[in-house]
């Protein structure tokens, strides 16, 4: 299961940009090299799965949440660049990785089936009271 598709990348970056990023062969064909896009999308899926695996059951059932699609597009855009990308692509990638970190820790929760919350073993606050040294019996004569 992929979090983003070629069509979504074309919509985000535009076809001319994708041709420029993927058509690096000599001589250039002037078309999107689907193999390079597939590789970037597979790498993106691996990154996202790595963050989600500790908290959610994979693969995600019932469709990919829009937030994950957006994060996948940002990561794939970054991974398609053979050299250092411009500031916007870098910033979007950093924001996506930060958001995935928040998803992994539970700060951001996804509304998807198969939620496996990490538990500390306790289900709330527990107070343990010590034995009281001052009881009515030990205070006989003072009360």
C-alpha positions as CSV (number, residue, x, y, z in Angstrom):
1,X,0.0,0.0,0.0
2,X,1.4,3.4,-1.0
3,X,0.6,6.6,0.9
4,X,0.8,8.7,-2.3
5,X,0.6,8.1,-6.0
6,X,2.2,9.4,-9.2
7,X,-0.9,11.3,-10.0
8,X,-0.9,13.1,-6.7
9,X,2.8,14.0,-7.2
10,X,2.0,15.4,-10.6
11,X,-0.8,17.4,-9.1
12,X,1.6,18.7,-6.3
13,X,4.7,19.4,-8.3
14,X,3.5,19.6,-11.9
15,X,4.5,17.4,-14.8
16,X,7.4,19.6,-16.0
17,X,9.0,19.5,-12.6
18,X,8.7,15.8,-12.3
19,X,10.2,15.3,-15.8
20,X,13.1,17.5,-14.7
21,X,13.6,15.6,-11.5
22,X,13.3,12.1,-12.9
23,X,14.6,12.3,-16.6
24,X,18.3,12.2,-15.9
25,X,19.3,9.7,-18.5
26,X,21.4,10.5,-21.6
27,X,19.8,11.2,-23.9
28,X,16.8,12.7,-22.1
29,X,13.4,11.3,-23.1
30,X,11.4,14.3,-22.1
31,X,9.0,12.1,-20.0
32,X,8.6,11.2,-16.4
33,X,10.7,8.2,-15.5
34,X,8.1,6.2,-13.5
35,X,10.8,3.9,-12.0
36,X,12.4,6.8,-10.2
37,X,9.1,8.0,-8.9
38,X,8.2,4.5,-7.8
39,X,11.5,4.2,-5.9
40,X,10.9,7.6,-4.2
41,X,7.4,6.5,-3.2
42,X,8.6,3.1,-1.9
43,X,11.3,4.9,0.2
44,X,8.6,7.3,1.5
45,X,6.4,4.4,2.4
46,X,9.2,2.8,4.3
47,X,9.9,6.0,6.3
48,X,6.2,6.4,7.2
49,X,5.8,2.8,8.1
50,X,8.8,3.1,10.4
51,X,7.2,5.8,12.4
52,X,3.7,4.2,12.4
53,X,4.7,0.6,13.2
54,X,5.0,1.2,16.9
55,X,1.6,2.6,17.3
56,X,-0.7,1.4,14.4
57,X,-1.4,-1.9,12.8
58,X,0.0,-1.9,9.3
59,X,-1.1,-1.9,6.5
60,X,-3.7,0.7,7.2
61,X,-7.2,-0.4,6.4
62,X,-10.0,1.7,5.1
63,X,-8.0,4.3,3.1
64,X,-5.1,6.5,3.8
65,X,-5.8,9.6,5.9
66,X,-5.3,12.9,4.2
67,X,-2.6,13.9,6.7
68,X,-0.5,10.9,5.7
69,X,-1.0,11.6,2.0
70,X,0.3,15.2,2.5
71,X,3.3,14.0,4.5
72,X,4.1,11.4,1.9
73,X,4.0,13.9,-0.9
74,X,6.4,16.2,1.0
75,X,8.8,13.3,1.7
76,X,8.7,12.0,-1.8
77,X,9.2,15.5,-3.3
78,X,12.4,15.7,-1.2
79,X,13.6,12.2,-2.1
80,X,13.2,12.9,-5.8
81,X,15.8,15.6,-5.8
82,X,19.2,14.3,-6.8
83,X,20.9,17.3,-5.2
84,X,20.1,19.7,-2.4
85,X,16.5,20.9,-2.9
86,X,15.3,24.5,-2.5
87,X,14.3,25.8,0.9
88,X,10.5,25.1,0.6
89,X,11.0,21.4,-0.2
90,X,13.5,21.1,2.6
91,X,11.2,22.9,5.1
92,X,8.2,20.7,4.0
93,X,10.4,17.6,4.5
94,X,11.5,18.7,7.9
95,X,7.9,19.5,8.9
96,X,6.7,16.1,7.6
97,X,9.4,14.2,9.6
98,X,8.5,16.3,12.7
99,X,4.8,15.4,12.3
100,X,5.6,11.7,11.9
101,X,7.6,11.9,15.1
102,X,4.5,13.4,16.9
103,X,2.3,10.7,15.4
104,X,4.8,8.1,16.7
105,X,4.7,9.5,20.2
106,X,0.9,9.9,20.2
107,X,0.8,13.7,20.2
108,X,-0.9,13.6,16.9
109,X,-3.5,10.8,16.6
110,X,-4.8,9.4,13.4
111,X,-8.4,8.3,13.1
112,X,-7.7,4.9,11.6
113,X,-8.6,1.3,12.5
114,X,-6.2,-0.9,14.3
115,X,-4.9,1.6,16.9
116,X,-2.5,-0.1,19.1
117,X,-1.7,2.4,21.9
118,X,1.5,1.8,23.8
119,X,0.7,1.3,27.4
120,X,2.8,1.6,30.5
121,X,0.9,-1.2,32.1
122,X,-1.1,1.0,34.4
123,X,-4.4,2.5,33.6
124,X,-4.4,5.5,35.8
125,X,-3.2,7.1,39.0
126,X,-2.6,4.8,41.9
127,X,-2.1,6.1,45.4
128,X,-0.7,3.8,48.1
129,X,-1.4,4.9,51.6
130,X,1.0,3.9,54.4
131,X,-0.1,2.5,57.7
132,X,-1.3,5.3,60.0
133,X,0.7,5.5,63.2
134,X,-1.9,7.7,64.9
135,X,-5.0,5.7,65.4
136,X,-7.8,6.0,68.0
137,X,-6.3,3.1,69.9
138,X,-2.8,4.6,70.0
139,X,-4.1,8.0,70.9
140,X,-6.1,6.7,73.9
141,X,-6.1,9.4,76.5
142,X,-5.3,12.2,74.1
143,X,-8.6,12.2,72.2
